[in-house]
Amino acid sequence: MNSDKLNEDNRLDLIIEAVLYCKRVKKMGMPSSSYSKALREPIYFLWERRKGGNKYDLAEYRSKKSIGVSRGKNLLVRDHSIPFSYIQNMLLELREVNKISVRNILEQNLCACIITREEDRVLSSKGLGKKMPKNWDGKDKMARYKFVNIVFEKNHSY
């Protein structure tokens, strides 16, 4: 079945299958590197790209510094405001894996942003390339960016 023809329930069913698979593999003692992509890919293609379009247009926010920067010169980075490893852990820690619990995690925590390559370097230099700040409240999706003073606006393509 073509992913363009899937409704939200079908998409969630497939993501749930990926979550359950990853939970089984994790329980067997395998490292996250052995199953992370099995969850990342379905979420990206079935959830994040469900509206169609390219990764830049589908990002919910973009940094002020990224506005007007050319896409083709490797100057822009598509980044999850909450690193994917956190989303993955939230999903794998669910006691009940169902459409409501999975949808809630995705809707509340999954947020793609466009930043400049330089802003990405700043995040990494502060230890926030793939981590949230130590004092993160568990709710503010933009906490990493605020910590390093990256200012955002809604992406007009979103």
Stockholm file with secondary structure:
# STOCKHOLM 1.0

chainA/1-158         MNSDKLNEDNRLDLIIEAVLYCKRVKKMGMPSSSYSKALREPIYFLWERRKGGNKYDLAEYRSKKSIGVSRGKNLLVRDHSIPFSYIQNMLLELREVNKISVRNILEQNLCACIITREEDRVLSSKGLGKKMPKNWDGKDKMARYKFVNIVFEKNHSY
#=GR chainA/1-158 SS CCGGGCCHHHHHHHHHHHHHHHHHHHHTTCCGGGTHHHHHHHIIIIIITTTCSCTTTTCSEEEGGGTTCCGGGTCEEEEESSCHHHHHHHHHTCSSCSHHHHHHHHHHHCCEEEEEHHHHHHHHHTTCSSCCCTTCCSCCTTHHHHHTTCCEEECTTC
#=GC SS_cons         CCGGGCCHHHHHHHHHHHHHHHHHHHHTTCCGGGTHHHHHHHIIIIIITTTCSCTTTTCSEEEGGGTTCCGGGTCEEEEESSCHHHHHHHHHTCSSCSHHHHHHHHHHHCCEEEEEHHHHHHHHHTTCSSCCCTTCCSCCTTHHHHHTTCCEEECTTC
//
